[in-house]
Every structure is written in structure tokens, then in C-alpha cells.
């Protein structure tokens, strides 16, 4: 079996999509995110295809220490991996 190698950008996008899913799992978190971004629930799917939006998702989480801790625990990653994903996406 061949091991697939992922680029840092691909890993970062995956982390950002996981972060969006994490926000969507709790209506209050998602509501806060939507209020801050000005987006509506009907536009998330389209917006998620944009790297700038994914950067915004990571920024939203990185601006709240409790969200950082909750996301890192839920996905068994270290907070610095979340920061690395944000840096890899640029923006």
C-alpha cells in the first residue's frame, strides 16, 4: 500500500474544514461565527471553498482561548497545530 503524502496546505485546509464542522456542531458557536462574519447559514457551503473563508474560520477560533482548547481536545491536536494550519493557509 502506498502512503499518500499531503502538502502543508492540504493539511491546513483539512484542519480548517474540521474547525468549521466543529463550529457547526453547536448552534451558539455557529451563530456567533455567522454574526461576526456577516454570512448566513445558506452561504457557508459555498464560502467554505474559499481559502480566505477558511482563514477566517481559523482566526475566529484562534481569537478565543476556550474555543482553541475545545477544538484541540475534540480533534486530539495541539493548539500550535491550529496556529501552524493558519500560517500555512496564509491570508
N, C-alpha and C positions, 0 to 999 in steps of 0.2 A: 504494500500500500504506500502511495506517495504522500508525503507530508506537504501540505499546502502552506506556502509562505505568504503572510499578509504584510502589506506595507503599513507603516505607522499611520498613514492617512485612512486606510481601510479600518484599522483597529479603532482609531479615533471616531470615525463615523458610526461604528458599531456601538461604542460607548455612548455616544450622543443619542442614538436611537433608543438604547436601553434607558437612558435618562428621561427621554420623552415618555416612554412607556411607564416608567416609574412615576412621573408626574400624573399621567392619565389614570393611574390606579386609585388615586384618591381625589375625589371631586374638589375638595377645598384647595389642594395643591394646584390642580389644573386650573381652577378658577382664578387663583392668584396669578398664575403664569399668563393666562389669557388676558387678564386685566392689565398686567404690566406691558404686554406686547401689543395689545390692541387688536389681536386676532380673535376670530370667532371659531367655535369648535368645527364648523364646516370647512375651514381653510387649513386646518392642521395637516391633513394628509398631503396636500399639495405643497405646503410650506416645508414639510419635512424632507423634501427632495433638494432643498437649497442649503448649501453649506453654511451660509450666513445665518440661517434659521437655527441650524444645529449648534452653531457657536453660541447663539442666544440662549438655547436650552441649557448648555453647559454653564454659561455665565450666570443664568438665573440660579442654578443650584449652587455654584461656587460663591454666590453672594449671601448664602445663608448657611451658617455652620451646622445647624441641625439637619438641614437637607443633605449637606455633604456627608455627615455621619450616617444618616438613614440610608442614603443611596449606596454608600460604600459597604455598609453592613448587608444590605439586601442583595448586592451583587458580588460580595466577597472580594472586593478590591480595596486597595489603599487609596486614601484621598489624593495622594500625589499622582496616582494613575489617572485620576479625573483631571487634574491640572495638566498632566502631560497630553491627554487627549485634546484638551482645549488649545494647548500650544500647537499641536500637530495640525489642527483644523485651521489655525491662523485666524484671519478676520481682524 
